[in-house]
Amino acid sequence: MANVKKAILVALGEELPKSTLSGFQMKYTGVEKINAVLKTAEIICEFSPKLIVNYGMAGNVRKIYMV
């Protein structure tokens, strides 16, 4: 895995499943900014990617049901 050149950081698998994009190393950080920072540092140290994309959304991914 040391030859990874592109990485995508995502908080949760529901936001972007691993099967969605090929050619990228997908890593899930969990929620909160501190988790994203720690996982980003881990990825940089471990893989030295040339590109890191922090993919995310604001809010939640629950379906809203009208009654």
C-alpha positions in Angstrom: 0.0 0.0 0.0 3.0 2.3 0.1 2.5 3.3 -3.5 -0.9 5.0 -2.9 -0.9 8.4 -4.7 -4.5 9.5 -4.2 -6.6 9.3 -1.0 -10.1 10.3 -0.2 -11.1 10.9 3.4 -14.7 10.4 4.3 -16.4 10.6 7.7 -18.8 7.7 7.2 -19.3 4.9 4.7 -22.9 6.1 4.1 -21.5 9.3 2.6 -19.3 7.6 0.0 -19.0 3.8 -0.2 -15.6 2.3 -1.0 -17.0 0.8 -4.2 -17.9 4.2 -5.6 -14.5 5.3 -6.8 -11.7 3.1 -8.1 -8.1 4.4 -8.2 -8.4 6.1 -4.8 -7.4 4.9 -1.3 -10.6 5.4 0.6 -10.3 6.0 4.4 -13.1 6.7 6.9 -12.3 9.1 9.7 -15.4 9.0 11.8 -17.2 12.3 12.7 -15.7 15.4 14.2 -12.8 17.7 13.0 -10.2 16.1 15.4 -10.8 12.7 13.9 -10.3 14.1 10.4 -7.1 15.8 11.4 -5.7 12.7 13.0 -6.6 10.4 10.1 -5.2 12.9 7.6 -1.8 12.9 9.5 -1.9 9.1 9.6 -2.5 8.9 5.8 0.3 11.4 5.1 2.8 9.5 7.2 1.8 6.0 6.1 1.2 6.5 2.3 2.6 9.9 1.2 -0.2 10.5 -1.2 0.1 13.2 -3.9 -3.5 14.2 -3.5 -5.9 14.1 -0.5 -9.6 14.9 -1.0 -11.7 15.5 2.1 -15.1 14.5 1.0 -18.1 15.3 3.2 -21.5 16.8 3.8 -23.0 18.9 6.4 -25.9 17.6 8.4 -26.8 13.9 8.4 -27.7 11.2 6.0 -31.0 10.0 7.6 -33.9 9.6 5.3 -36.8 11.9 6.2 -40.2 10.4 6.3 -43.4 12.4 6.0 -46.4 11.1 8.0 
